Amino acid sequence: MRASLLASTRRVFELALGQMLWARRTAVLALAAAAPVLLALVTRLTLSSGSAVVQINGRQIGSEAVFSTAIAALYLRFIVPAIGVFYGTSLIADEVEDRTITYLFVRPIPRGAIVLGKYLAYLLCVTSVVLPSAAVVFMVMVPFQDMAPQFGTFVRHLGVLALGLAAYGAVFLWAGVLFRRPLVGGLLFVFGWEQLAAVLPGYLGRFTIAHYLQADTTSVAALLTTTIAALWLAMRTIERREYVVER
Amino acid sequence: MKKRTRVFLFAAAGVLIVALATGLVAWATRVSAAAATDELAYVPATALMVAYADVRGLMNSPFHDRIRQLQHTGPAAGSDDLEARTGIRFDTDVDGVLVASSGVDALQERVDASLLIARGRFDGNRIESLMRSRGGQVDQYRGKRIITLTNATSDTALAFAEPGLLLFGPQTTVRGALDAKAGAAAAIGSNSEFMALVNDVSDGTAWSVAKLDSASGRTPFPPAVMNQLPPINWFAASGRVDTGLHGRVRAEARDVQSAESLRDVVQGFLALARLQGARDPAYRSMLDSVALTAAGTSVSLSFDVTPAALDLLTPAGPPQRGPATPRRQ
């Protein structure tokens, strides 16, 4: 008898979360999340001591503006897409590569539950590292007396980070279900196409995820739609696809 | 789920909650501080525009000294007239001024005169006797002393709302302000959307928030002006003054498309200004400091007038060091 999708998803989620959190890959993730915190500490100490000032176009930039820049340049441009590619593509592709996918497929659970459970574990794992990292950067960079006007922006940034992780993860999970070696394509998409489309004139930017990493209704709707669509396609693909495990 | 996994997740959630709680405390403290501002408690919820200036902060700022040097003028024009009518010396008696307007009736084009709330040190007896000498009548309303001056050309009232706090404007407006303070009418503090914008800009030495949405049939500016404006719902501006001026203007457009159009228009004006001011280092440095950002329906423009830019604007160049201007206490 096949277990229900929900119960199976929960089982896969619990199993995958433990594996994911204590894997070597998480150490890399922790390093990626710790780097902005260290950078924030150094910047704050430097700015507080007055030994240096950050200037753009001759205009002095305060620590709160540095926080917004860190979120835009470090997290949204680099950390979130990179995590999405590395984790998303590996969720299923690694099981195929390690020839362990068979053990999951022979369980009396819907194949879609494997995708969904692993994806939810990925989402919890990466948000529990990236969001606290951004929160620490906020507390370090923005003085308490300046926090009030920045608080709304901070909450929006957290939401965008979570949605970005969800969208990139879902898209690359689908890529991992579709292709045998999706990492190279994923890296090309994120650090090639997305960067190129951002500087090209016209509407090409709309065919990237990075374009929608903003806190407005259209962008949130686009990210949610992308996430749900990619997740559904990944579940549908894994249900129908034949995987040939190489010996 | 293993124990170490649970511990990790709780720790991550803890960090996030601490950051959110800290931010929330900072935000709530700020909200309550703004809501507790006595001046805002007198502003009725029907106000479409509120503007505030920390007069003491402005007058005591090095920036003000530089502007005075630049203009080579004495006291601001009109201050003598105010002194003659009310006995109030604007530059020494007033610490802060808040102006609130309920706007213009879009159909009748009738301007509702604004409410002016001033905090400072006022000689009540002198003000009262001056207004009495011009035919003013003293009355009591909600336990406060109101002096009204009503004739064919004028309908003015002045109320001593609190020690050091004056309300000035048309009689109905002043009475409405006292109603709002007494809780008999809704005050602007109950308008969370308005207050959110006020809280966003109220750290400035001077700030203003205006609701431009004409859905209510009222607008803060005359229809002739409103017709020239792009579709904007809200407008907020703030300026922080120290040795220089740091200004920020924010407009909330009706939709994303309007925001993009507005941004394009402002960008066009900036390009034109850069073209015009390219040869002048003073204007060029000011224009270089201009930052235009658009996110969703919000378009923001910030700029700095630095002391160096002021030096360039002053014909004689940087000021020579000499005796400092006496500061107001």
Interface residues (C-beta under 8 A of the other chain):
Chain A: E14 L17 G18 L21 W22 N57 G58 R59 L124 S128 V129 L131 P132 A135 V136 F138 M139 F144 Q145 M147 A148 P149 Q150 F151 G152 F154 V155 L158 Q214 A215 D216 T217 T218
Chain B: M1 K2 R4 T5 F8 L9 A12 A13 V15 L16 V18 A19 L20 T22 G23 L24 A26 W27 T29 R30 V31 N199 D200 D203 V256 S285 D288 S289 A291 A295 G296 T297 D304 T306
